[in-house]
Amino acid sequence: MSSLSDLGAGLGDRLRTLLHRQGRSLENLAAFSGLSKRKLDGLAMGEIVPTINHLWKIANALGVPFGSLIATRQSRDEFVLRNATKSVITSNDGGLTSRALLPHDSGRPVEFYELTIAPNHLAHSEAHGAGTRESLVVVRGHIEITVGKEPSQRLEEGDAMIFDGDVPHSYRNLGPSEALLYLVMSYIDLAKP
């Protein structure tokens, strides 16, 4: 597994690049993300390990895909993601983990993730950028998805669901063991970083 400090250091580089491209400051990002300038400084300097929650707040405030904050540049047309070097990001409460399987590429408006949800855990997600769609498949477990004010949907192993990710939504693991999901994020209206 790659070092969390490597993820933090890489985030700082990508964050500085995105802020520069948009002509924005950390103060401005703090105002739009809901994260304090001190927290953003710590994340940008690699002193604070980023969580999924941090990254979504930053991505939404900058109007960029989530994966653009964690992606690494590849010098070839092929990309191989080795399990031994995987990078896993955790939610603030530790109940949800995310691993990028198909990292962000500005030429491709989709990202592919492996999600795990702790037993009997409820994970809330803020609304993502306008036009964001989520497509997920339950690989293992029984989950409940609530999207905006719509009725909750219960999904079993092998079930799939597509929904708008640009409204608040949640994933609840209904079982006593860890749930595994594959998630594709499709970005329609987000500006390229």
mmCIF file of the C-alpha atoms, coordinates in Angstrom:
data_MODEL
# 
_entry.id   MODEL 
# 
loop_
_atom_site.group_PDB 
_atom_site.id 
_atom_site.type_symbol 
_atom_site.label_atom_id 
_atom_site.label_alt_id 
_atom_site.label_comp_id 
_atom_site.label_asym_id 
_atom_site.label_entity_id 
_atom_site.label_seq_id 
_atom_site.pdbx_PDB_ins_code 
_atom_site.Cartn_x 
_atom_site.Cartn_y 
_atom_site.Cartn_z 
_atom_site.occupancy 
_atom_site.B_iso_or_equiv 
_atom_site.pdbx_formal_charge 
_atom_site.auth_seq_id 
_atom_site.auth_comp_id 
_atom_site.auth_asym_id 
_atom_site.auth_atom_id 
_atom_site.pdbx_PDB_model_num 
ATOM 1   C CA . MET A 1 1   ? 0.000   0.000  0.000   1.00 0.00 ? 1   MET A CA 1 
ATOM 2   C CA . SER A 1 2   ? 1.359   3.419  -0.841  1.00 0.00 ? 2   SER A CA 1 
ATOM 3   C CA . SER A 1 3   ? 2.220   5.739  1.983   1.00 0.00 ? 3   SER A CA 1 
ATOM 4   C CA . LEU A 1 4   ? -0.481  8.083  3.217   1.00 0.00 ? 4   LEU A CA 1 
ATOM 5   C CA . SER A 1 5   ? 2.163   10.787 3.490   1.00 0.00 ? 5   SER A CA 1 
ATOM 6   C CA . ASP A 1 6   ? 2.819   10.319 -0.259  1.00 0.00 ? 6   ASP A CA 1 
ATOM 7   C CA . LEU A 1 7   ? -0.877  10.924 -0.868  1.00 0.00 ? 7   LEU A CA 1 
ATOM 8   C CA . GLY A 1 8   ? -0.746  14.074 1.267   1.00 0.00 ? 8   GLY A CA 1 
ATOM 9   C CA . ALA A 1 9   ? 2.375   15.383 -0.477  1.00 0.00 ? 9   ALA A CA 1 
ATOM 10  C CA . GLY A 1 10  ? 0.877   14.685 -3.899  1.00 0.00 ? 10  GLY A CA 1 
ATOM 11  C CA . LEU A 1 11  ? -2.338  16.420 -2.899  1.00 0.00 ? 11  LEU A CA 1 
ATOM 12  C CA . GLY A 1 12  ? -0.382  19.540 -1.989  1.00 0.00 ? 12  GLY A CA 1 
ATOM 13  C CA . ASP A 1 13  ? 1.244   19.651 -5.427  1.00 0.00 ? 13  ASP A CA 1 
ATOM 14  C CA . ARG A 1 14  ? -2.060  19.101 -7.250  1.00 0.00 ? 14  ARG A CA 1 
ATOM 15  C CA . LEU A 1 15  ? -3.870  21.610 -5.025  1.00 0.00 ? 15  LEU A CA 1 
ATOM 16  C CA . ARG A 1 16  ? -1.285  24.331 -5.695  1.00 0.00 ? 16  ARG A CA 1 
ATOM 17  C CA . THR A 1 17  ? -1.504  23.634 -9.443  1.00 0.00 ? 17  THR A CA 1 
ATOM 18  C CA . LEU A 1 18  ? -5.313  23.813 -9.462  1.00 0.00 ? 18  LEU A CA 1 
ATOM 19  C CA . LEU A 1 19  ? -5.375  26.999 -7.386  1.00 0.00 ? 19  LEU A CA 1 
ATOM 20  C CA . HIS A 1 20  ? -2.804  28.604 -9.678  1.00 0.00 ? 20  HIS A CA 1 
ATOM 21  C CA . ARG A 1 21  ? -4.748  27.630 -12.836 1.00 0.00 ? 21  ARG A CA 1 
ATOM 22  C CA . GLN A 1 22  ? -7.942  29.106 -11.392 1.00 0.00 ? 22  GLN A CA 1 
ATOM 23  C CA . GLY A 1 23  ? -6.238  32.198 -9.972  1.00 0.00 ? 23  GLY A CA 1 
ATOM 24  C CA . ARG A 1 24  ? -7.482  31.366 -6.490  1.00 0.00 ? 24  ARG A CA 1 
ATOM 25  C CA . SER A 1 25  ? -5.927  31.383 -3.032  1.00 0.00 ? 25  SER A CA 1 
ATOM 26  C CA . LEU A 1 26  ? -6.189  29.066 -0.050  1.00 0.00 ? 26  LEU A CA 1 
ATOM 27  C CA . GLU A 1 27  ? -8.250  31.765 1.682   1.00 0.00 ? 27  GLU A CA 1 
ATOM 28  C CA . ASN A 1 28  ? -10.704 31.744 -1.201  1.00 0.00 ? 28  ASN A CA 1 
ATOM 29  C CA . LEU A 1 29  ? -10.804 27.930 -1.194  1.00 0.00 ? 29  LEU A CA 1 
ATOM 30  C CA . ALA A 1 30  ? -11.436 27.940 2.564   1.00 0.00 ? 30  ALA A CA 1 
ATOM 31  C CA . ALA A 1 31  ? -14.421 30.242 2.097   1.00 0.00 ? 31  ALA A CA 1 
ATOM 32  C CA . PHE A 1 32  ? -15.997 27.992 -0.562  1.00 0.00 ? 32  PHE A CA 1 
ATOM 33  C CA . SER A 1 33  ? -15.061 24.556 0.823   1.00 0.00 ? 33  SER A CA 1 
ATOM 34  C CA . GLY A 1 34  ? -16.062 24.943 4.453   1.00 0.00 ? 34  GLY A CA 1 
ATOM 35  C CA . LEU A 1 35  ? -12.578 23.832 5.516   1.00 0.00 ? 35  LEU A CA 1 
ATOM 36  C CA . SER A 1 36  ? -10.469 26.194 7.591   1.00 0.00 ? 36  SER A CA 1 
ATOM 37  C CA . LYS A 1 37  ? -7.400  27.824 6.051   1.00 0.00 ? 37  LYS A CA 1 
ATOM 38  C CA . ARG A 1 38  ? -5.320  26.106 8.743   1.00 0.00 ? 38  ARG A CA 1 
ATOM 39  C CA . LYS A 1 39  ? -6.664  22.681 7.697   1.00 0.00 ? 39  LYS A CA 1 
ATOM 40  C CA . LEU A 1 40  ? -6.068  23.495 4.014   1.00 0.00 ? 40  LEU A CA 1 
ATOM 41  C CA . ASP A 1 41  ? -2.506  24.617 4.819   1.00 0.00 ? 41  ASP A CA 1 
ATOM 42  C CA . GLY A 1 42  ? -1.911  21.313 6.613   1.00 0.00 ? 42  GLY A CA 1 
ATOM 43  C CA . LEU A 1 43  ? -3.319  19.337 3.694   1.00 0.00 ? 43  LEU A CA 1 
ATOM 44  C CA . ALA A 1 44  ? -1.314  21.343 1.139   1.00 0.00 ? 44  ALA A CA 1 
ATOM 45  C CA . MET A 1 45  ? 1.900   20.826 3.131   1.00 0.00 ? 45  MET A CA 1 
ATOM 46  C CA . GLY A 1 46  ? 1.290   17.080 3.538   1.00 0.00 ? 46  GLY A CA 1 
ATOM 47  C CA . GLU A 1 47  ? 1.066   17.481 7.322   1.00 0.00 ? 47  GLU A CA 1 
ATOM 48  C CA . ILE A 1 48  ? -2.553  16.288 7.481   1.00 0.00 ? 48  ILE A CA 1 
ATOM 49  C CA . VAL A 1 49  ? -3.602  13.017 5.878   1.00 0.00 ? 49  VAL A CA 1 
ATOM 50  C CA . PRO A 1 50  ? -6.567  13.804 3.616   1.00 0.00 ? 50  PRO A CA 1 
ATOM 51  C CA . THR A 1 51  ? -9.853  11.993 4.133   1.00 0.00 ? 51  THR A CA 1 
ATOM 52  C CA . ILE A 1 52  ? -12.571 11.354 1.579   1.00 0.00 ? 52  ILE A CA 1 
ATOM 53  C CA . ASN A 1 53  ? -14.579 14.132 3.241   1.00 0.00 ? 53  ASN A CA 1 
ATOM 54  C CA . HIS A 1 54  ? -11.728 16.661 2.830   1.00 0.00 ? 54  HIS A CA 1 
ATOM 55  C CA . LEU A 1 55  ? -11.205 15.743 -0.808  1.00 0.00 ? 55  LEU A CA 1 
ATOM 56  C CA . TRP A 1 56  ? -14.894 16.034 -1.722  1.00 0.00 ? 56  TRP A CA 1 
ATOM 57  C CA . LYS A 1 57  ? -15.160 19.465 -0.103  1.00 0.00 ? 57  LYS A CA 1 
ATOM 58  C CA . ILE A 1 58  ? -12.098 20.660 -2.017  1.00 0.00 ? 58  ILE A CA 1 
ATOM 59  C CA . ALA A 1 59  ? -13.163 19.095 -5.343  1.00 0.00 ? 59  ALA A CA 1 
ATOM 60  C CA . ASN A 1 60  ? -16.645 20.606 -5.094  1.00 0.00 ? 60  ASN A CA 1 
ATOM 61  C CA . ALA A 1 61  ? -15.278 24.040 -4.174  1.00 0.00 ? 61  ALA A CA 1 
ATOM 62  C CA . LEU A 1 62  ? -12.847 23.967 -7.119  1.00 0.00 ? 62  LEU A CA 1 
ATOM 63  C CA . GLY A 1 63  ? -15.364 22.435 -9.543  1.00 0.00 ? 63  GLY A CA 1 
ATOM 64  C CA . VAL A 1 64  ? -13.045 19.556 -10.452 1.00 0.00 ? 64  VAL A CA 1 
ATOM 65  C CA . PRO A 1 65  ? -13.464 15.772 -10.415 1.00 0.00 ? 65  PRO A CA 1 
ATOM 66  C CA . PHE A 1 66  ? -12.593 14.097 -7.105  1.00 0.00 ? 66  PHE A CA 1 
ATOM 67  C CA . GLY A 1 67  ? -9.913  11.986 -8.774  1.00 0.00 ? 67  GLY A CA 1 
ATOM 68  C CA . SER A 1 68  ? -8.032  15.027 -10.036 1.00 0.00 ? 68  SER A CA 1 
ATOM 69  C CA . LEU A 1 69  ? -6.891  15.529 -6.439  1.00 0.00 ? 69  LEU A CA 1 
ATOM 70  C CA . ILE A 1 70  ? -5.482  12.012 -6.073  1.00 0.00 ? 70  ILE A CA 1 
ATOM 71  C CA . ALA A 1 71  ? -4.401  11.135 -9.620  1.00 0.00 ? 71  ALA A CA 1 
ATOM 72  C CA . THR A 1 72  ? -0.814  10.573 -10.585 1.00 0.00 ? 72  THR A CA 1 
ATOM 73  C CA . ARG A 1 73  ? 0.491   11.351 -14.037 1.00 0.00 ? 73  ARG A CA 1 
ATOM 74  C CA . GLN A 1 74  ? 1.311   8.447  -16.324 1.00 0.00 ? 74  GLN A CA 1 
ATOM 75  C CA . SER A 1 75  ? 3.891   8.807  -19.056 1.00 0.00 ? 75  SER A CA 1 
ATOM 76  C CA . ARG A 1 76  ? 2.463   6.053  -21.284 1.00 0.00 ? 76  ARG A CA 1 
ATOM 77  C CA . ASP A 1 77  ? -0.901  5.183  -22.793 1.00 0.00 ? 77  ASP A CA 1 
ATOM 78  C CA . GLU A 1 78  ? -1.166  2.123  -20.555 1.00 0.00 ? 78  GLU A CA 1 
ATOM 79  C CA . PHE A 1 79  ? -1.834  2.183  -16.859 1.00 0.00 ? 79  PHE A CA 1 
ATOM 80  C CA . VAL A 1 80  ? -1.315  -0.697 -14.460 1.00 0.00 ? 80  VAL A CA 1 
ATOM 81  C CA . LEU A 1 81  ? -2.546  -0.392 -10.895 1.00 0.00 ? 81  LEU A CA 1 
ATOM 82  C CA . ARG A 1 82  ? -0.836  -2.976 -8.715  1.00 0.00 ? 82  ARG A CA 1 
ATOM 83  C CA . ASN A 1 83  ? -2.665  -4.183 -5.623  1.00 0.00 ? 83  ASN A CA 1 
ATOM 84  C CA . ALA A 1 84  ? 0.605   -4.022 -3.697  1.00 0.00 ? 84  ALA A CA 1 
ATOM 85  C CA . THR A 1 85  ? 0.869   -0.270 -4.291  1.00 0.00 ? 85  THR A CA 1 
ATOM 86  C CA . LYS A 1 86  ? -2.765  0.642  -3.836  1.00 0.00 ? 86  LYS A CA 1 
ATOM 87  C CA . SER A 1 87  ? -3.705  3.909  -2.199  1.00 0.00 ? 87  SER A CA 1 
ATOM 88  C CA . VAL A 1 88  ? -6.787  3.796  0.015   1.00 0.00 ? 88  VAL A CA 1 
ATOM 89  C CA . ILE A 1 89  ? -8.500  6.925  1.320   1.00 0.00 ? 89  ILE A CA 1 
ATOM 90  C CA . THR A 1 90  ? -10.732 6.771  4.388   1.00 0.00 ? 90  THR A CA 1 
ATOM 91  C CA . SER A 1 91  ? -13.713 8.834  5.531   1.00 0.00 ? 91  SER A CA 1 
ATOM 92  C CA . ASN A 1 92  ? -13.415 11.021 8.644   1.00 0.00 ? 92  ASN A CA 1 
ATOM 93  C CA . ASP A 1 93  ? -15.084 8.349  10.784  1.00 0.00 ? 93  ASP A CA 1 
ATOM 94  C CA . GLY A 1 94  ? -13.184 5.445  9.210   1.00 0.00 ? 94  GLY A CA 1 
ATOM 95  C CA . GLY A 1 95  ? -16.338 3.596  8.109   1.00 0.00 ? 95  GLY A CA 1 
ATOM 96  C CA . LEU A 1 96  ? -15.910 4.118  4.352   1.00 0.00 ? 96  LEU A CA 1 
ATOM 97  C CA . THR A 1 97  ? -12.788 3.544  2.285   1.00 0.00 ? 97  THR A CA 1 
ATOM 98  C CA . SER A 1 98  ? -12.194 4.370  -1.357  1.00 0.00 ? 98  SER A CA 1 
ATOM 99  C CA . ARG A 1 99  ? -9.564  3.105  -3.773  1.00 0.00 ? 99  ARG A CA 1 
ATOM 100 C CA . ALA A 1 100 ? -9.229  4.630  -7.235  1.00 0.00 ? 100 ALA A CA 1 
ATOM 101 C CA . LEU A 1 101 ? -9.116  1.828  -9.818  1.00 0.00 ? 101 LEU A CA 1 
ATOM 102 C CA . LEU A 1 102 ? -9.400  4.045  -12.886 1.00 0.00 ? 102 LEU A CA 1 
ATOM 103 C CA . PRO A 1 103 ? -7.766  7.319  -11.878 1.00 0.00 ? 103 PRO A CA 1 
ATOM 104 C CA . HIS A 1 104 ? -8.744  10.726 -13.134 1.00 0.00 ? 104 HIS A CA 1 
ATOM 105 C CA . ASP A 1 105 ? -7.621  11.702 -16.599 1.00 0.00 ? 105 ASP A CA 1 
ATOM 106 C CA . SER A 1 106 ? -8.725  15.075 -17.931 1.00 0.00 ? 106 SER A CA 1 
ATOM 107 C CA . GLY A 1 107 ? -9.504  13.450 -21.286 1.00 0.00 ? 107 GLY A CA 1 
ATOM 108 C CA . ARG A 1 108 ? -11.896 10.950 -19.696 1.00 0.00 ? 108 ARG A CA 1 
ATOM 109 C CA . PRO A 1 109 ? -14.957 12.197 -17.790 1.00 0.00 ? 109 PRO A CA 1 
ATOM 110 C CA . VAL A 1 110 ? -15.291 9.062  -15.633 1.00 0.00 ? 110 VAL A CA 1 
ATOM 111 C CA . GLU A 1 111 ? -13.560 7.575  -12.604 1.00 0.00 ? 111 GLU A CA 1 
ATOM 112 C CA . PHE A 1 112 ? -13.842 4.034  -11.235 1.00 0.00 ? 112 PHE A CA 1 
ATOM 113 C CA . TYR A 1 113 ? -13.601 3.264  -7.500  1.00 0.00 ? 113 TYR A CA 1 
ATOM 114 C CA . GLU A 1 114 ? -13.679 0.334  -5.148  1.00 0.00 ? 114 GLU A CA 1 
ATOM 115 C CA . LEU A 1 115 ? -15.604 1.238  -1.977  1.00 0.00 ? 115 LEU A CA 1 
ATOM 116 C CA . THR A 1 116 ? -15.796 -0.672 1.284   1.00 0.00 ? 116 THR A CA 1 
ATOM 117 C CA . ILE A 1 117 ? -18.331 0.155  3.960   1.00 0.00 ? 117 ILE A CA 1 
ATOM 118 C CA . ALA A 1 118 ? -17.944 -1.062 7.544   1.00 0.00 ? 118 ALA A CA 1 
ATOM 119 C CA . PRO A 1 119 ? -20.630 -3.311 9.048   1.00 0.00 ? 119 PRO A CA 1 
ATOM 120 C CA . ASN A 1 120 ? -23.868 -1.478 9.892   1.00 0.00 ? 120 ASN A CA 1 
ATOM 121 C CA . HIS A 1 121 ? -22.249 1.839  8.894   1.00 0.00 ? 121 HIS A CA 1 
ATOM 122 C CA . LEU A 1 122 ? -24.012 4.866  7.391   1.00 0.00 ? 122 LEU A CA 1 
ATOM 123 C CA . ALA A 1 123 ? -21.852 7.041  5.121   1.00 0.00 ? 123 ALA A CA 1 
ATOM 124 C CA . HIS A 1 124 ? -23.180 10.455 4.089   1.00 0.00 ? 124 HIS A CA 1 
ATOM 125 C CA . SER A 1 125 ? -21.999 12.165 0.914   1.00 0.00 ? 125 SER A CA 1 
ATOM 126 C CA . GLU A 1 126 ? -22.433 15.817 0.110   1.00 0.00 ? 126 GLU A CA 1 
ATOM 127 C CA . ALA A 1 127 ? -23.721 16.831 -3.296  1.00 0.00 ? 127 ALA A CA 1 
ATOM 128 C CA . HIS A 1 128 ? -21.016 16.610 -5.962  1.00 0.00 ? 128 HIS A CA 1 
ATOM 129 C CA . GLY A 1 129 ? -20.602 18.995 -8.882  1.00 0.00 ? 129 GLY A CA 1 
ATOM 130 C CA . ALA A 1 130 ? -23.542 19.706 -11.189 1.00 0.00 ? 130 ALA A CA 1 
ATOM 131 C CA . GLY A 1 131 ? -24.201 16.868 -13.615 1.00 0.00 ? 131 GLY A CA 1 
ATOM 132 C CA . THR A 1 132 ? -22.287 14.224 -11.638 1.00 0.00 ? 132 THR A CA 1 
ATOM 133 C CA . ARG A 1 133 ? -23.787 10.717 -11.989 1.00 0.00 ? 133 ARG A CA 1 
ATOM 134 C CA . GLU A 1 134 ? -22.940 7.681  -9.905  1.00 0.00 ? 134 GLU A CA 1 
ATOM 135 C CA . SER A 1 135 ? -23.244 4.117  -11.177 1.00 0.00 ? 135 SER A CA 1 
ATOM 136 C CA . LEU A 1 136 ? -22.603 1.406  -8.641  1.00 0.00 ? 136 LEU A CA 1 
ATOM 137 C CA . VAL A 1 137 ? -22.665 -2.368 -8.335  1.00 0.00 ? 137 VAL A CA 1 
ATOM 138 C CA . VAL A 1 138 ? -22.869 -4.228 -5.037  1.00 0.00 ? 138 VAL A CA 1 
ATOM 139 C CA . VAL A 1 139 ? -20.173 -6.904 -5.125  1.00 0.00 ? 139 VAL A CA 1 
ATOM 140 C CA . ARG A 1 140 ? -20.612 -8.103 -1.547  1.00 0.00 ? 140 ARG A CA 1 
ATOM 141 C CA . GLY A 1 141 ? -23.165 -7.261 1.111   1.00 0.00 ? 141 GLY A CA 1 
ATOM 142 C CA . HIS A 1 142 ? -26.552 -5.605 1.405   1.00 0.00 ? 142 HIS A CA 1 
ATOM 143 C CA . ILE A 1 143 ? -26.763 -1.830 1.235   1.00 0.00 ? 143 ILE A CA 1 
ATOM 144 C CA . GLU A 1 144 ? -29.305 0.949  1.248   1.00 0.00 ? 144 GLU A CA 1 
ATOM 145 C CA . ILE A 1 145 ? -28.859 4.017  -0.952  1.00 0.00 ? 145 ILE A CA 1 
ATOM 146 C CA . THR A 1 146 ? -30.723 7.241  -0.230  1.00 0.00 ? 146 THR A CA 1 
ATOM 147 C CA . VAL A 1 147 ? -30.529 9.975  -2.864  1.00 0.00 ? 147 VAL A CA 1 
ATOM 148 C CA . GLY A 1 148 ? -31.838 13.429 -2.012  1.00 0.00 ? 148 GLY A CA 1 
ATOM 149 C CA . LYS A 1 149 ? -35.457 13.213 -0.901  1.00 0.00 ? 149 LYS A CA 1 
ATOM 150 C CA . GLU A 1 150 ? -36.207 10.077 -2.919  1.00 0.00 ? 150 GLU A CA 1 
ATOM 151 C CA . PRO A 1 151 ? -37.230 6.835  -1.161  1.00 0.00 ? 151 PRO A CA 1 
ATOM 152 C CA . SER A 1 152 ? -34.279 4.652  -0.131  1.00 0.00 ? 152 SER A CA 1 
ATOM 153 C CA . GLN A 1 153 ? -33.307 1.731  -2.351  1.00 0.00 ? 153 GLN A CA 1 
ATOM 154 C CA . ARG A 1 154 ? -32.110 -1.577 -0.893  1.00 0.00 ? 154 ARG A CA 1 
ATOM 155 C CA . LEU A 1 155 ? -29.538 -3.379 -2.998  1.00 0.00 ? 155 LEU A CA 1 
ATOM 156 C CA . GLU A 1 156 ? -28.304 -6.961 -2.719  1.00 0.00 ? 156 GLU A CA 1 
ATOM 157 C CA . GLU A 1 157 ? -25.163 -8.592 -4.127  1.00 0.00 ? 157 GLU A CA 1 
ATOM 158 C CA . GLY A 1 158 ? -25.115 -8.177 -7.903  1.00 0.00 ? 158 GLY A CA 1 
ATOM 159 C CA . ASP A 1 159 ? -27.646 -5.325 -7.912  1.00 0.00 ? 159 ASP A CA 1 
ATOM 160 C CA . ALA A 1 160 ? -26.731 -2.088 -9.681  1.00 0.00 ? 160 ALA A CA 1 
ATOM 161 C CA . MET A 1 161 ? -28.018 1.468  -9.471  1.00 0.00 ? 161 MET A CA 1 
ATOM 162 C CA . ILE A 1 162 ? -27.448 4.720  -11.361 1.00 0.00 ? 162 ILE A CA 1 
ATOM 163 C CA . PHE A 1 163 ? -28.327 8.017  -9.690  1.00 0.00 ? 163 PHE A CA 1 
ATOM 164 C CA . ASP A 1 164 ? -27.609 11.727 -9.629  1.00 0.00 ? 164 ASP A CA 1 
ATOM 165 C CA . GLY A 1 165 ? -24.594 12.436 -7.429  1.00 0.00 ? 165 GLY A CA 1 
ATOM 166 C CA . ASP A 1 166 ? -25.173 16.184 -7.474  1.00 0.00 ? 166 ASP A CA 1 
ATOM 167 C CA . VAL A 1 167 ? -27.566 15.954 -4.515  1.00 0.00 ? 167 VAL A CA 1 
ATOM 168 C CA . PRO A 1 168 ? -26.762 14.771 -0.973  1.00 0.00 ? 168 PRO A CA 1 
ATOM 169 C CA . HIS A 1 169 ? -26.868 10.985 -0.749  1.00 0.00 ? 169 HIS A CA 1 
ATOM 170 C CA . SER A 1 170 ? -25.906 8.184  1.605   1.00 0.00 ? 170 SER A CA 1 
ATOM 171 C CA . TYR A 1 171 ? -24.782 4.575  1.590   1.00 0.00 ? 171 TYR A CA 1 
ATOM 172 C CA . ARG A 1 172 ? -25.769 2.315  4.503   1.00 0.00 ? 172 ARG A CA 1 
ATOM 173 C CA . ASN A 1 173 ? -24.312 -1.149 4.982   1.00 0.00 ? 173 ASN A CA 1 
ATOM 174 C CA . LEU A 1 174 ? -27.234 -3.190 6.323   1.00 0.00 ? 174 LEU A CA 1 
ATOM 175 C CA . GLY A 1 175 ? -25.156 -6.226 7.173   1.00 0.00 ? 175 GLY A CA 1 
ATOM 176 C CA . PRO A 1 176 ? -22.843 -7.463 9.920   1.00 0.00 ? 176 PRO A CA 1 
ATOM 177 C CA . SER A 1 177 ? -19.827 -7.717 7.607   1.00 0.00 ? 177 SER A CA 1 
ATOM 178 C CA . GLU A 1 178 ? -17.980 -5.283 5.335   1.00 0.00 ? 178 GLU A CA 1 
ATOM 179 C CA . ALA A 1 179 ? -19.761 -4.397 2.071   1.00 0.00 ? 179 ALA A CA 1 
ATOM 180 C CA . LEU A 1 180 ? -17.860 -4.040 -1.208  1.00 0.00 ? 180 LEU A CA 1 
ATOM 181 C CA . LEU A 1 181 ? -19.065 -1.827 -4.066  1.00 0.00 ? 181 LEU A CA 1 
ATOM 182 C CA . TYR A 1 182 ? -17.714 -0.727 -7.416  1.00 0.00 ? 182 TYR A CA 1 
ATOM 183 C CA . LEU A 1 183 ? -18.564 2.874  -8.237  1.00 0.00 ? 183 LEU A CA 1 
ATOM 184 C CA . VAL A 1 184 ? -18.229 4.809  -11.490 1.00 0.00 ? 184 VAL A CA 1 
ATOM 185 C CA . MET A 1 185 ? -18.374 8.598  -11.223 1.00 0.00 ? 185 MET A CA 1 
ATOM 186 C CA . SER A 1 186 ? -19.379 10.342 -14.462 1.00 0.00 ? 186 SER A CA 1 
ATOM 187 C CA . TYR A 1 187 ? -18.747 14.067 -14.730 1.00 0.00 ? 187 TYR A CA 1 
ATOM 188 C CA . ILE A 1 188 ? -20.844 15.980 -17.218 1.00 0.00 ? 188 ILE A CA 1 
ATOM 189 C CA . ASP A 1 189 ? -20.570 19.687 -16.417 1.00 0.00 ? 189 ASP A CA 1 
ATOM 190 C CA . LEU A 1 190 ? -17.342 20.028 -14.422 1.00 0.00 ? 190 LEU A CA 1 
ATOM 191 C CA . ALA A 1 191 ? -14.646 22.255 -15.860 1.00 0.00 ? 191 ALA A CA 1 
ATOM 192 C CA . LYS A 1 192 ? -11.421 20.555 -16.789 1.00 0.00 ? 192 LYS A CA 1 
ATOM 193 C CA . PRO A 1 193 ? -8.681  21.212 -14.221 1.00 0.00 ? 193 PRO A CA 1 
# 
